[in-house]
Amino acid sequence: MRKRDIAFGLGLMMMAISLSACSGAGKNSATEGPTAIEATDATGKNPGADEDASKNGQDAAGDSTGKTPCSGNDASGNGQDASGDTTGKQDGISVQGSDEQGVQHIPLTVAEYSLSATKSDSYATMAQCDYFTLELDAETAKQYPALQRALVQAAKDETAHAQKSIAELSTEYQELTADWSDYEGHMSESVKPHVMRADSRIVSVLCNFEDYHGGAHGYYYTYGLNYDAASGRELKLSDVVSKKAQFIERVRDKFEEKYANDSYMLTNAGEYLATLGDEEYASTPWIMDSESITLFFAPYVLGTYADGAQEVSIYFDEAPELFTAKYLDTCAEYVIPLLPSRSYEANAGGGKRVAIDVDFDYNDEYGSYAREYVIGNTRIRPEGYSYSSDSYIVVAGGKHYLYTFSSAENDYSMLEVVDVDTKSLDESRTENAGLGGMDYTWDEGDSYDTSCLRGPAFTDPSDVALSRRLEVLGTTNGYRSCHVGADGYPAANDEFYTILTSFAIRAKKDLKLDVVDASGKKTGTKIVPAGTYLFDMRTDGETFVDLQTIDASALGINDESEWKYFQIADRSTDHINLTKPIYRVHIDHSDGWPYHVNGVEEDSLFEGIMYAG
């Protein structure tokens, strides 16, 4: 396979996105599958082998003793003893789950792949298949070897399924267009993930599925992928709900309350569950976040296609006795994605819950959306517009916040923070921030192309990668770890932004530059010869940029026009090596354009600097 040459215009648009490979440089991701950590885990054991969770420095819940735990938040006040007794009692003592250190967040990376097949004559899309895989970093994989094996196997299975699907969808398109030559659509199958919870008890991912195979309309439904973190076993509803009959009765009541206006058209979800056999009941689609469990019912299950899909959430604090105690114990601080496919109600205290939602109004004139935050009967409408938005409930410091990341002109990202408890938004504190650390790759294959967007899931308020658009030696994006501060707004954990860019720059002349170490302390100076290629690796976002050299063989070099550029074929943080020389240049924007570097105009020192807009 060969890497597709990306046009210069596309390169400018993608400056904010890294071009590192999802599955290793030089590989077709869909063909070869995930390779970050192969099927054999760090312990060297076969993926199919049984694993004693008490080995390799782990307790019975699969947690490493070397990691700082989150505070426990057991909604029931009870735990689970070593025998699995959900009463949480052991010799008269209440035990919180099976993890002596408390529940810990599991850092999870999500890789979203898109396979696209096009017609050879017009490059019109025939078929598209979107899927995802979940990954653990090397350290976490050692701490959760059984989960690692399960995720690696699932990734292989999903990759194989997607390869088969793109071939079948392409064939369906060709058969359809053979009789319908002016058909303008394409065949598709898509699964989009949303990580609802990832901790040492459970990893739960909400999956939105859609497909279209021609005809009047496609089909859609929502389901969950749920893994026990310690054993890696995929969980069924019967694993997390300990009292089936009472649970069904609770679902019946909640469904009747939520869908009261449509009750004459729909079968009550509780009544439907009561008709199922044990195996069908256990396989009911569900997800679990840190506050509740949600059941999903696809179109046609409880009503007609026109009635759409339905969902019911049972919150832990409503009836903790219905659940297996192990999974009630959560981190004290957590994140819950706010999604159209799953409604959310915050605990307002006093036994009351308040519905939270984000509504959007389309503006034809600007081709964008206005946002409106709805908290119970309160509506908050910011002035700005955006092209797209993603919202999250963030629980930190004992409070609920609503984080909304929106995209605007030139891929500019904005973060608005709504205080759910006070039902307020301070628009003056809207920040230039987006979810960061995203790597992008695009590989060309013989029968289909593969793209991948890969980055960390937003699950832990104490460690979230936030990106910022930067104007430092060109337009780029940088990201750094942040935490939710006492006032609800992000506060930096890292001193530096790690820079994501797709282009290098070239020294026009010999440059005497400061050399700094990994911590940023100056260690001396060094001459960087004319013609040296460098990439910007980190910055404070305001006063300096740190650079490292990169070999010309790693670049796509365009020297043919006055506007030169040096594209990094596989841009990723893999290029950064803190043991090699780090060169610091000081930037100054105070006098406006042209910007200055080390006291002189930047274009007099470097070529290949590019700004968007």
DRENRO-339016 format. One line per 3 residues: for each residue x, y, z of C-alpha. Coordinates in nm, 3 decimals. Layout:
N
X:Y:Z | ...
//
This chain:
613
0.000:0.000:0.000 | 0.114:0.355:-0.056 | 0.031:0.669:0.132
-0.198:0.901:-0.060 | -0.040:1.234:-0.142 | -0.256:1.492:0.027
-0.315:1.812:-0.167 | -0.169:2.127:-0.023 | -0.510:2.280:0.038
-0.618:1.973:0.237 | -0.293:1.989:0.425 | -0.371:2.340:0.543
-0.715:2.234:0.660 | -0.569:1.938:0.847 | -0.292:2.132:1.021
-0.471:2.088:1.350 | -0.477:1.712:1.314 | -0.178:1.485:1.347
-0.100:1.233:1.074 | 0.036:0.954:1.286 | -0.067:0.602:1.193
-0.342:0.437:1.395 | -0.177:0.102:1.357 | 0.185:0.177:1.289
0.354:0.377:1.016 | 0.343:0.239:0.667 | 0.061:-0.008:0.727
-0.290:-0.018:0.587 | -0.483:0.002:0.911 | -0.784:-0.193:0.793
-0.580:-0.465:0.630 | -0.340:-0.532:0.913 | -0.551:-0.438:1.214
-0.445:-0.274:1.540 | -0.079:-0.314:1.628 | -0.027:-0.075:1.923
-0.018:-0.378:2.151 | -0.055:-0.716:1.985 | -0.271:-1.004:2.099
-0.009:-1.139:2.336 | -0.019:-0.911:2.637 | 0.277:-0.771:2.825
0.294:-1.077:3.049 | 0.374:-1.289:2.741 | 0.068:-1.507:2.778
-0.152:-1.634:2.501 | -0.469:-1.424:2.457 | -0.686:-1.729:2.510
-0.521:-1.833:2.834 | -0.695:-1.790:3.167 | -0.548:-1.527:3.397
-0.552:-1.514:3.773 | -0.632:-1.152:3.848 | -0.440:-1.172:4.172
-0.112:-1.218:3.982 | 0.113:-0.956:3.820 | 0.073:-0.708:4.105
-0.307:-0.689:4.084 | -0.580:-0.732:4.335 | -0.900:-0.920:4.267
-1.053:-0.626:4.083 | -0.764:-0.600:3.840 | -0.615:-0.282:3.986
-0.245:-0.214:4.010 | -0.115:-0.120:4.350 | 0.116:0.130:4.185
-0.160:0.367:4.073 | -0.324:0.644:4.270 | -0.690:0.550:4.320
-0.998:0.764:4.288 | -1.212:0.805:4.592 | -1.487:0.548:4.617
-1.848:0.650:4.556 | -2.059:0.349:4.646 | -2.420:0.451:4.582
-2.550:0.166:4.792 | -2.315:0.206:5.082 | -2.240:-0.164:5.045
-1.974:-0.358:4.864 | -1.918:-0.711:4.748 | -1.726:-0.968:4.942
-1.479:-1.215:4.801 | -1.747:-1.474:4.743 | -1.943:-1.239:4.520
-2.217:-1.186:4.777 | -2.392:-0.865:4.675 | -2.502:-0.788:5.027
-2.160:-0.631:5.074 | -2.126:-0.787:5.418 | -1.828:-0.989:5.529
-1.818:-1.096:5.892 | -2.048:-0.807:5.975 | -1.824:-0.552:5.803
-1.927:-0.348:5.496 | -1.675:-0.392:5.215 | -1.649:-0.163:4.912
-1.630:-0.398:4.617 | -1.328:-0.619:4.570 | -1.075:-0.340:4.514
-0.895:-0.249:4.836 | -0.761:0.077:4.688 | -1.092:0.212:4.561
-1.209:0.255:4.205 | -0.961:0.389:3.950 | -1.013:0.545:3.609
-0.882:0.343:3.314 | -0.732:0.561:3.038 | -0.887:0.442:2.713
-0.801:0.531:2.354 | -1.068:0.518:2.085 | -0.969:0.465:1.721
-1.249:0.544:1.475 | -1.191:0.393:1.131 | -1.368:0.471:0.804
-1.338:0.243:0.500 | -1.443:0.408:0.175 | -1.478:0.247:-0.169
-1.506:0.475:-0.474 | -1.580:0.432:-0.843 | -1.265:0.415:-1.054
-1.395:0.652:-1.323 | -1.549:0.932:-1.116 | -1.424:0.868:-0.761
-1.786:0.887:-0.646 | -1.841:0.701:-0.320 | -1.995:0.356:-0.364
-1.975:0.230:-0.008 | -1.858:0.338:0.336 | -1.809:0.136:0.652
-1.727:0.303:0.985 | -1.619:0.113:1.293 | -1.405:0.158:1.602
-1.158:-0.018:1.827 | -1.058:0.039:2.189 | -0.696:0.044:2.307
-0.503:0.049:2.633 | -0.157:0.197:2.662 | 0.128:-0.038:2.749
0.127:0.041:3.122 | -0.250:-0.001:3.156 | -0.241:-0.323:2.952
-0.001:-0.472:3.209 | -0.239:-0.375:3.490 | -0.545:-0.519:3.313
-0.416:-0.810:3.102 | -0.751:-0.986:3.067 | -0.920:-0.667:2.951
-0.631:-0.607:2.712 | -0.677:-0.947:2.554 | -1.051:-0.892:2.518
-1.004:-0.552:2.349 | -0.735:-0.680:2.112 | -0.955:-0.972:2.007
-1.256:-0.744:1.964 | -1.045:-0.511:1.748 | -0.941:-0.799:1.523
-1.302:-0.916:1.495 | -1.431:-0.567:1.412 | -1.158:-0.513:1.153
-1.239:-0.842:0.982 | -1.612:-0.761:0.989 | -1.553:-0.416:0.838
-1.338:-0.558:0.557 | -1.613:-0.806:0.474 | -1.882:-0.538:0.495
-1.709:-0.288:0.265 | -1.679:-0.560:0.000 | -2.045:-0.660:0.034
-2.164:-0.298:0.031 | -1.961:-0.228:-0.283 | -2.118:-0.527:-0.454
-2.466:-0.413:-0.351 | -2.398:-0.068:-0.498 | -2.275:-0.212:-0.828
-2.578:-0.438:-0.856 | -2.815:-0.151:-0.781 | -2.654:0.096:-1.023
-2.646:-0.163:-1.300 | -3.025:-0.113:-1.322 | -3.038:0.242:-1.185
-2.761:0.435:-1.356 | -2.853:0.779:-1.216 | -2.854:0.663:-0.851
-2.675:0.930:-0.645 | -2.653:0.767:-0.303 | -2.414:0.510:-0.160
-2.432:0.209:0.068 | -2.318:0.250:0.426 | -2.277:0.086:0.763
-2.161:0.286:1.063 | -2.098:0.233:1.433 | -2.007:0.542:1.638
-1.878:0.496:1.996 | -1.927:0.700:2.312 | -1.736:0.586:2.621
-1.980:0.616:2.910 | -1.756:0.476:3.182 | -1.405:0.331:3.201
-1.285:0.238:3.547 | -1.155:-0.061:3.741 | -1.509:-0.196:3.774
-1.649:-0.170:3.423 | -1.578:-0.037:3.075 | -1.907:0.060:2.909
-1.940:0.203:2.558 | -2.260:0.325:2.397 | -2.266:0.238:2.025
-2.489:0.413:1.772 | -2.542:0.193:1.466 | -2.679:0.311:1.131
-2.690:0.148:0.790 | -2.833:0.213:0.446 | -2.865:-0.042:0.168
-3.083:0.157:-0.071 | -3.459:0.189:-0.045 | -3.682:0.435:0.137
-3.477:0.455:0.455 | -3.201:0.288:0.646 | -3.209:0.137:0.993
-3.057:0.242:1.324 | -3.030:0.123:1.680 | -2.825:0.173:1.996
-2.644:-0.095:2.192 | -2.372:-0.124:2.453 | -2.036:-0.293:2.481
-1.974:-0.372:2.847 | -1.662:-0.537:2.990 | -1.574:-0.637:3.342
-1.241:-0.460:3.386 | -1.078:-0.734:3.595 | -1.178:-1.043:3.396
-1.221:-0.888:3.052 | -1.550:-1.077:3.022 | -1.826:-0.912:2.821
-2.112:-0.850:3.062 | -2.482:-0.920:3.018 | -2.768:-0.738:3.184
-2.810:-1.025:3.428 | -2.452:-0.971:3.549 | -2.516:-0.619:3.676
-2.883:-0.643:3.781 | -2.920:-0.867:4.085 | -3.299:-0.860:4.126
-3.468:-0.919:3.793 | -3.835:-0.902:3.891 | -3.801:-0.579:4.089
-3.587:-0.427:3.816 | -3.849:-0.503:3.550 | -4.115:-0.344:3.768
-3.901:-0.032:3.804 | -3.851:-0.020:3.425 | -4.227:-0.053:3.380
-4.294:0.246:3.604 | -4.022:0.464:3.453 | -4.132:0.384:3.099
-4.496:0.464:3.175 | -4.391:0.797:3.325 | -4.155:0.893:3.042
-4.371:0.788:2.750 | -4.713:0.868:2.901 | -4.825:1.057:2.591
-4.729:0.765:2.365 | -4.830:0.479:2.594 | -5.130:0.385:2.381
-4.899:0.331:2.081 | -4.605:0.160:2.249 | -4.562:-0.166:2.433
-4.437:-0.087:2.783 | -4.069:-0.179:2.809 | -4.122:-0.349:3.144
-4.401:-0.562:3.007 | -4.184:-0.649:2.707 | -3.895:-0.757:2.931
-4.131:-0.975:3.136 | -4.213:-1.179:2.823 | -3.850:-1.262:2.745
-3.673:-1.583:2.831 | -3.363:-1.566:3.047 | -3.122:-1.558:2.752
-3.315:-1.290:2.563 | -3.350:-1.080:2.878 | -2.979:-1.107:2.955
-2.898:-0.988:2.601 | -3.110:-0.672:2.620 | -2.897:-0.377:2.495
-2.771:-0.159:2.782 | -2.492:0.066:2.903 | -2.380:0.175:3.249
-2.235:0.512:3.342 | -2.134:0.630:3.690 | -2.490:0.718:3.790
-2.726:0.479:3.616 | -2.800:0.195:3.381 | -2.983:0.261:3.053
-3.176:0.009:2.843 | -3.224:0.063:2.468 | -3.512:-0.055:2.251
-3.466:-0.030:1.874 | -3.737:0.067:1.625 | -3.993:-0.211:1.578
-3.925:-0.359:1.925 | -4.189:-0.164:2.119 | -4.364:0.009:1.832
-4.347:0.085:1.461 | -4.051:0.233:1.275 | -4.226:0.571:1.286
-4.238:0.548:1.667 | -3.859:0.542:1.667 | -3.635:0.407:1.940
-3.693:0.422:2.315 | -3.465:0.418:2.618 | -3.511:0.397:2.994
-3.258:0.488:3.264 | -3.267:0.359:3.621 | -3.044:0.565:3.848
-2.845:0.388:4.117 | -2.968:0.615:4.395 | -3.330:0.535:4.305
-3.298:0.167:4.388 | -2.943:0.055:4.473 | -3.069:-0.279:4.598
-3.147:-0.384:4.239 | -2.785:-0.384:4.125 | -2.477:-0.596:4.176
-2.290:-0.390:4.435 | -1.952:-0.416:4.261 | -2.066:-0.195:3.974
-2.229:0.067:4.197 | -1.888:0.165:4.332 | -1.755:0.442:4.104
-1.497:0.716:4.100 | -1.603:1.027:4.290 | -1.531:1.239:3.980
-1.640:1.128:3.635 | -1.771:1.226:3.292 | -2.094:1.123:3.114
-2.143:1.208:2.744 | -2.471:1.390:2.679 | -2.626:1.220:2.375
-2.949:1.240:2.171 | -2.987:0.863:2.205 | -2.982:0.877:2.585
-3.156:1.139:2.801 | -2.996:1.256:3.126 | -3.131:1.380:3.458
-2.907:1.525:3.729 | -2.974:1.465:4.097 | -3.098:1.803:4.217
-3.119:1.690:4.580 | -3.419:1.617:4.795 | -3.508:1.316:4.584
-3.563:1.532:4.277 | -3.402:1.496:3.935 | -3.372:1.766:3.671
-3.354:1.694:3.298 | -3.053:1.837:3.111 | -3.035:1.876:2.735
-2.878:2.085:2.459 | -3.106:2.201:2.177 | -2.991:2.330:1.839
-3.152:2.570:1.590 | -3.021:2.575:1.235 | -2.942:2.913:1.078
-2.982:2.900:0.701 | -2.799:3.227:0.646 | -2.479:3.116:0.816
-2.513:2.741:0.769 | -2.452:2.687:1.142 | -2.636:2.615:1.466
-2.737:2.816:1.770 | -2.713:2.631:2.102 | -2.958:2.639:2.388
-2.888:2.472:2.721 | -3.195:2.333:2.894 | -3.178:2.259:3.269
-3.525:2.176:3.393 | -3.733:2.487:3.316 | -3.427:2.709:3.270
-3.303:2.789:2.920 | -2.964:2.946:2.847 | -2.892:3.063:2.491
-2.535:3.180:2.414 | -2.482:3.438:2.140 | -2.237:3.237:1.930
-2.302:2.990:1.649 | -2.118:2.671:1.566 | -2.107:2.399:1.302
-2.108:2.111:1.548 | -2.103:2.055:1.924 | -2.036:1.775:2.170
-2.152:1.803:2.529 | -2.053:1.618:2.847 | -2.179:1.609:3.201
-1.872:1.657:3.422 | -1.895:1.574:3.792 | -1.605:1.721:3.990
-1.567:1.867:4.337 | -1.916:1.745:4.424 | -2.075:1.959:4.151
-2.228:1.900:3.805 | -2.102:2.097:3.506 | -2.193:2.086:3.140
-1.889:2.101:2.909 | -1.971:2.180:2.545 | -1.701:2.174:2.277
-1.808:2.352:1.957 | -1.639:2.400:1.621 | -1.650:2.734:1.438
-1.474:2.899:1.142 | -1.134:2.763:1.037 | -1.165:2.465:1.274
-1.161:2.700:1.573 | -1.279:2.515:1.886 | -1.467:2.671:2.177
-1.543:2.541:2.524 | -1.843:2.665:2.721 | -1.886:2.560:3.083
-2.237:2.566:3.230 | -2.274:2.534:3.606 | -2.566:2.291:3.631
-2.624:2.352:4.001 | -2.658:2.731:3.965 | -2.799:2.705:3.610
-2.558:2.968:3.482 | -2.312:3.032:3.198 | -2.044:3.302:3.196
-1.991:3.364:2.822 | -1.693:3.590:2.896 | -1.505:3.278:3.006
-1.561:3.084:2.682 | -1.223:2.930:2.602 | -1.033:2.832:2.289
-1.029:2.463:2.372 | -1.127:2.131:2.222 | -1.072:1.769:2.306
-0.711:1.710:2.205 | -0.452:1.447:2.133 | -0.620:1.334:1.810
-0.411:1.154:1.547 | -0.531:1.128:1.188 | -0.416:0.894:0.914
-0.533:0.815:0.561 | -0.414:0.511:0.369 | -0.495:0.421:0.010
-0.576:0.060:-0.072 | -0.646:-0.133:-0.388 | -1.021:-0.166:-0.331
-1.090:0.091:-0.057 | -0.925:0.371:0.138 | -0.887:0.374:0.515
-0.889:0.678:0.741 | -0.857:0.679:1.119 | -0.912:0.938:1.389
-0.759:0.824:1.714 | -0.749:0.985:2.057 | -0.817:0.952:2.430
-1.170:0.916:2.562 | -1.292:1.196:2.790 | -1.372:1.006:3.109
-1.153:1.147:3.387 | -1.199:1.511:3.506 | -0.852:1.502:3.663
-0.672:1.422:3.337 | -0.825:1.540:3.009 | -0.625:1.629:2.699
-0.747:1.971:2.584 | -0.630:2.127:2.259 | -0.587:2.491:2.165
-0.539:2.660:1.832 | -0.195:2.820:1.829 | -0.024:3.085:1.617
0.337:2.990:1.686 | 0.567:2.947:1.383 | 0.250:2.888:1.182
-0.107:2.788:1.260 | -0.125:2.464:1.449 | -0.289:2.287:1.741
-0.136:2.197:2.073 | -0.272:1.989:2.356 | -0.189:1.938:2.722
-0.335:1.756:3.018 | -0.580:1.954:3.230 | -0.805:1.896:3.527
-1.136:2.050:3.630 | -1.052:2.324:3.875 | -1.239:2.433:4.186
-1.443:2.684:3.980 | -1.539:2.421:3.723 | -1.305:2.547:3.450
-1.001:2.360:3.312 | -0.668:2.412:3.487 | -0.340:2.293:3.337
-0.155:1.986:3.464 | 0.128:2.031:3.212 | 0.355:2.329:3.158
0.385:2.268:2.783 | 0.146:2.214:2.495 | 0.247:1.920:2.280
0.212:2.049:1.924 | 0.023:1.865:1.652 | 0.111:1.983:1.304
0.159:1.834:0.961 | 0.452:2.041:0.838 | 0.818:2.106:0.915
1.017:2.426:0.860 | 1.368:2.475:0.718 | 1.649:2.697:0.845
1.742:2.962:0.588 | 2.087:3.022:0.741 | 2.308:2.901:1.019
2.124:2.968:1.345 | 2.267:2.995:1.695 | 1.986:2.859:1.912
1.938:2.793:2.282 | 1.936:2.426:2.386 | 1.706:2.316:2.670
1.654:1.984:2.845 | 1.334:1.783:2.886 | 1.222:2.005:3.175
1.280:2.323:2.973 | 1.598:2.434:3.152 | 1.860:2.597:2.931
2.176:2.387:2.900 | 2.369:2.585:2.638 | 2.362:2.696:2.275
2.429:2.522:1.946 | 2.465:2.611:1.578 | 2.190:2.465:1.361
2.320:2.464:1.000 | 2.131:2.622:0.711 | 1.906:2.371:0.536
1.821:2.183:0.857 | 1.460:2.069:0.883 | 1.288:2.113:1.217
0.943:2.055:1.360 | 0.774:2.239:1.645 | 0.729:1.992:1.930
0.601:2.195:2.226 | 0.527:2.550:2.342 | 0.387:2.752:2.628
0.149:2.896:2.369 | 0.272:3.252:2.416 | 0.645:3.319:2.444
0.850:3.028:2.310 | 0.849:2.723:2.084 | 1.075:2.420:2.123
1.200:2.251:1.807 | 1.369:1.926:1.713 | 1.531:1.821:1.389
1.371:1.580:1.142 | 1.537:1.405:0.850 | 1.445:1.507:0.496
1.361:1.143:0.420 | 1.057:1.172:0.653 | 0.917:1.468:0.458
0.724:1.540:0.142 | 0.925:1.836:0.014 | 0.779:2.093:-0.226
1.050:2.328:-0.350 | 0.897:2.401:-0.687 | 0.716:2.724:-0.606
0.785:3.038:-0.407 | 0.546:2.901:-0.143 | 0.748:2.607:-0.011
0.618:2.344:0.225 | 0.761:2.034:0.389 | 0.492:1.785:0.477
0.545:1.529:0.751 | 0.414:1.203:0.607 | 0.334:1.031:0.937
0.301:1.311:1.191 | 0.279:1.187:1.546 | 0.435:1.245:1.882
0.663:0.950:1.794 | 0.891:1.209:1.633 | 0.951:1.368:1.972
1.257:1.234:2.155 | 1.339:1.415:2.479 | 1.688:1.261:2.488
1.784:1.445:2.169 | 1.869:1.817:2.144 | 1.574:2.051:2.199
1.609:2.398:2.047 | 1.416:2.689:2.196 | 1.319:3.000:2.000
1.144:3.299:2.152 | 0.838:3.439:1.976 | 0.693:3.790:1.990
0.351:3.888:1.854 | 0.335:4.227:2.026 | 0.405:4.431:1.712
0.163:4.237:1.496 | 0.245:4.096:1.155 | 0.511:3.993:1.065
0.578:3.802:1.385 | 0.925:3.799:1.536 | 1.146:3.509:1.645
1.455:3.575:1.855 | 1.413:3.945:1.784 | 1.392:3.928:1.402
1.117:3.858:1.150 | 1.047:3.486:1.148 | 1.055:3.459:0.768
1.417:3.574:0.770 | 1.513:3.265:0.973 | 1.282:2.990:0.845
1.092:2.893:0.533 | 0.785:2.675:0.518 | 0.596:2.862:0.793
0.225:2.860:0.711 | -0.071:3.034:0.868 | -0.437:2.952:0.808
-0.692:3.214:0.714
//
